[in-house]
């Protein structure tokens, strides 16, 4: 598995834990990495960049998801879907080193792996709408 893909999986697990327990980010990071036997510095760095980025921009990210998740309240979404959307939107909006198509595809792949049968379509639909209407288009 590629390092960034693996980092996204770790970040998703960290964000899921935070959403479920409401513990602070730093506590959750410490707990998570303390139990993780395979600590690759590059993977840890990118996972933490994603988790921190999502948490630092949470209000803006959640507002954007709410705007495009027609007929869905953020609080009623599955925790895993909500956090995949948050991470995907963070990569779409706040990073410059990840092409939008890659960010969306990686989020969809996470939804296929960790979500239910409809999660990948749900995630793809919302992120694609946001990308087309709000994110600067690729040349």
C-alpha positions as CSV (number, residue, x, y, z in Angstrom):
1,X,0.0,0.0,0.0
2,X,1.3,3.5,-0.8
3,X,2.4,5.6,2.1
4,X,-0.1,8.4,1.6
5,X,-3.0,5.9,1.2
6,X,-1.9,4.3,4.4
7,X,-1.6,7.7,6.1
8,X,-5.1,8.5,5.1
9,X,-6.3,5.3,6.7
10,X,-4.5,6.2,9.9
11,X,-5.9,9.8,9.8
12,X,-9.4,8.4,9.3
13,X,-9.1,6.1,12.3
14,X,-7.8,9.1,14.4
15,X,-10.6,11.3,13.3
16,X,-13.2,8.6,13.9
17,X,-11.8,8.1,17.4
18,X,-12.0,11.9,18.1
19,X,-15.6,12.1,16.8
20,X,-16.7,9.1,18.9
21,X,-14.9,10.0,22.1
22,X,-14.8,13.8,21.9
23,X,-11.2,13.7,23.3
24,X,-8.7,16.4,22.3
25,X,-6.7,15.8,19.1
26,X,-3.3,15.6,20.9
27,X,-4.6,13.0,23.4
28,X,-6.1,11.0,20.5
29,X,-2.9,11.2,18.5
30,X,-0.8,10.0,21.5
31,X,-3.2,7.1,22.2
32,X,-3.4,6.0,18.6
33,X,0.3,6.1,17.9
34,X,1.1,4.5,21.2
35,X,-0.9,1.4,20.1
36,X,0.3,1.4,16.5
37,X,3.2,-1.0,16.0
38,X,4.3,0.2,12.6
39,X,5.5,3.7,12.9
40,X,6.8,5.1,9.6
41,X,7.8,8.7,9.9
42,X,6.4,9.8,6.6
43,X,3.1,8.0,7.1
44,X,2.8,9.4,10.6
45,X,3.6,12.9,9.4
46,X,1.0,12.9,6.7
47,X,-1.7,11.3,8.9
48,X,-1.1,13.9,11.5
49,X,-1.2,16.7,8.9
50,X,-4.6,15.5,7.7
51,X,-6.0,15.0,11.2
52,X,-4.8,18.4,12.4
53,X,-5.9,20.1,9.3
54,X,-9.4,18.7,9.5
55,X,-9.7,19.6,13.2
56,X,-8.3,23.2,12.7
57,X,-10.7,23.9,9.8
58,X,-13.6,21.8,11.2
59,X,-16.2,24.6,11.2
60,X,-15.5,25.7,7.6
61,X,-15.3,22.0,6.4
62,X,-18.5,21.0,8.1
63,X,-20.4,24.1,6.8
64,X,-19.3,23.3,3.3
65,X,-20.3,19.6,3.6
66,X,-23.7,20.7,5.1
67,X,-24.3,23.0,2.2
68,X,-23.8,20.3,-0.4
69,X,-25.2,17.2,1.5
70,X,-28.7,17.8,0.3
71,X,-31.3,16.4,2.7
72,X,-28.6,15.2,5.1
73,X,-27.7,16.7,8.4
74,X,-24.1,16.2,9.3
75,X,-25.0,14.8,12.7
76,X,-27.1,12.1,11.1
77,X,-24.4,10.9,8.7
78,X,-22.5,7.7,9.6
79,X,-19.4,8.7,11.6
80,X,-17.1,7.0,9.1
81,X,-18.7,8.8,6.1
82,X,-18.6,12.2,7.9
83,X,-14.9,11.8,8.6
84,X,-14.1,10.6,5.1
85,X,-15.9,13.7,3.7
86,X,-14.0,15.9,6.1
87,X,-10.7,14.5,5.1
88,X,-11.5,14.6,1.4
89,X,-12.6,18.2,1.6
90,X,-9.5,19.1,3.5
91,X,-7.3,17.7,0.8
92,X,-9.5,19.4,-1.9
93,X,-9.6,22.8,-0.3
94,X,-6.5,23.2,1.9
95,X,-3.7,21.3,0.1
96,X,-1.9,22.2,-3.1
97,X,0.1,19.0,-3.5
98,X,-2.8,16.7,-4.0
99,X,-4.7,16.9,-7.4
100,X,-8.5,17.2,-6.8
101,X,-9.2,13.9,-8.7
102,X,-6.7,12.1,-6.5
103,X,-8.3,13.5,-3.3
104,X,-11.8,12.5,-4.4
105,X,-10.6,9.0,-5.6
106,X,-8.8,8.4,-2.3
107,X,-11.9,9.4,-0.3
108,X,-14.1,7.1,-2.4
109,X,-11.7,4.2,-1.9
110,X,-11.8,4.7,1.9
111,X,-15.6,4.8,1.7
112,X,-15.5,1.5,-0.2
113,X,-13.2,-0.1,2.4
114,X,-14.7,1.3,5.6
115,X,-18.2,2.4,4.8
116,X,-21.4,0.6,3.9
117,X,-22.6,-0.3,0.4
118,X,-23.7,3.3,-0.5
119,X,-20.9,5.2,1.2
120,X,-18.7,5.5,-1.9
121,X,-21.5,6.9,-4.0
122,X,-22.4,9.3,-1.2
123,X,-18.9,10.5,-0.7
124,X,-18.2,10.8,-4.4
125,X,-21.4,12.8,-5.0
126,X,-20.8,15.4,-2.3
127,X,-17.0,15.9,-3.0
128,X,-17.6,16.1,-6.7
129,X,-20.3,18.7,-6.3
130,X,-18.0,20.8,-4.0
131,X,-15.1,20.4,-6.4
132,X,-17.2,21.5,-9.4
133,X,-18.8,24.5,-7.7
134,X,-16.2,25.7,-5.2
135,X,-12.7,24.6,-5.9
136,X,-10.6,26.1,-8.6
137,X,-10.7,23.9,-11.7
138,X,-7.6,22.1,-13.0
139,X,-6.3,23.5,-16.3
